[in-house]
Amino acid sequence: MAGIQVEVQDELEANRERLEAILARLPAGNVTLLYASRERRLNNAAVLKEYIESMS
């Protein structure tokens, strides 16, 4: 998953305000991450989940 991880992390760093909006909603409860890939483990939502979990 290394290739997609780098792409998504670069995109997150370039759009920090969108990441901040997601992080701001976490204390209120669950946040649903959607993806449009047939691959359950190789998609942007999975990388975003890992990224967010690594921040805490």
Residue, then its C-alpha position, 0 to 999 in steps of 0.5 A: m500500500a506504500g504508493i497510495q499511502v504517499e499519494v494520500q499523505d501528500e494530499l492531506e498535507a496539501n489540504r490540511e484544513r480538510l483534515e482538521a475538519i475531520l479531526a474536529r468531528l472525532p470527539a462527537g462520535n464516529v466519522t464515516l470514511l467513504y471510498a470508491s474502490r473495489e479494493r477494501r484494503l487499498n483505498n484512500a479511506a483506509v490510508l486516511k484511517e491509518y493516518i488519523e489513528s497514528m496522530s493519536 
